[in-house]
Amino acid sequence: MEQVFTASFLGSTCFAIHLPEKIRVRQARAGFESQQLSEEKSRELSSWRKHKEMCEKSYVQKLKLASENNISKACRISGLSRTRLYQLIQKYDVKFS
């Protein structure tokens, strides 16, 4: 490793090819493992639209419980307009009774 930094024929720039093979192999393996992990994590994530819908549905269901099935109270708690709340109720088939 010290040879890489002291070799005058390299000039002021050091490239990966100038490093010992053992270090280059280790770096290549680390990059490959990192790429595999990021691919696995991206498979675990759902699309933005699907995630948003899951959150909205969960929120409307919790809002129903918190408002004791009262639309006016649900609007006050959430800050949503009555029209928008009805749209979400219909979209996610949540029964306010």
Secondary structure, DSSP 8 states (H G I E B T S, - for coil): -HHHHH-GGGTT---GGGS-HHHHHHHHHHHHHHHHHHHHHHHHS--HHHHHHHHHHHHHHHHHHHTTT-HHHHHHHH---HHHHHHHHHHTT----
